[in-house]
Amino acid sequence: MENICIKFGRNVRKYRLLINCSQEQLAEKAGLHRTYISAVERGVRSISLENIQKIADALEIEVYKLFQF
C-alpha cells in the first residue's frame, strides 16, 4: 500500500502543473516556503490541515481534490 503522503504530494504536483505554476510560485501564493512545497510533493513531509487548506486555496481547488487517489 502506497503512503498517503506520496499520493497527496503527487496530487499537489498534478494540480500545480495544470495551472503552469512553479513550486516557488505556489509557495508564494500559499505563504509557505519553496522547500516545504518540494518536500510535500515528494511525500517526505507530513502536512497540517491548515497548510492543506493554504495549498488548495493557492491552487484554486477544493481541498477534497487533493485526496482523490
N, C-alpha and C positions, 0 to 999 in steps of 0.2 A: 504494500500500500504506500502510495507516494505521500510525502509530508505535505500538510496543508499550507505551510509557509511557502513551499516551492510552487504549489498550484496557485496560491494567491499572487505571488510575485510574477508568475507567468501572465496572469490576467492584467496586472498593473502594466506590464510591458506592452501587452497586446493593445490595450486602450490608449496608452501613451503614443505608440507608433501610429495608431489610427488617426490621431489628431496631429501627427507630424511634429511631435514635441520631443526635445532632448530631455535627458534626465535633469540637467541643470535648470531648464525652463520649468519643468514640472515641479522641481524642488522649490523654486522661487514662488511659483503660483500657490503652492501648498504651505509655504512658510516653514519648509524643512530643509535639511542640508542635502546636497547632491550625493554625498557618500551614503547617507541614510537611504535615499531612494534606490541607489545601486544595491545596497545590502538587502533591501526588501525584495527587489526584482530577482535577486539571486537566491532568495529563500533562506538566507542565513541570519535573518533578523526577524524576531517576533515583533509584532506591531500592536500598538494600543488601539482601542476603539476610536479614541479621539483622532489619532493620526490616520486611521482608515477613512474617517469622515473627511478629513482635510484633503486626502488624495482623491477621493471620489469627487469632492467639490471642484478641485483643480482640474480633474478630467472631464467635469461637467456630465457626470453619470450618476445613477442611483447606486448606493452602496451595495445592494444585493448583487449587482452585476459582477462585482469583484469576487463573489463567492459562487458563481455559476461555473462549476467544473464539468 
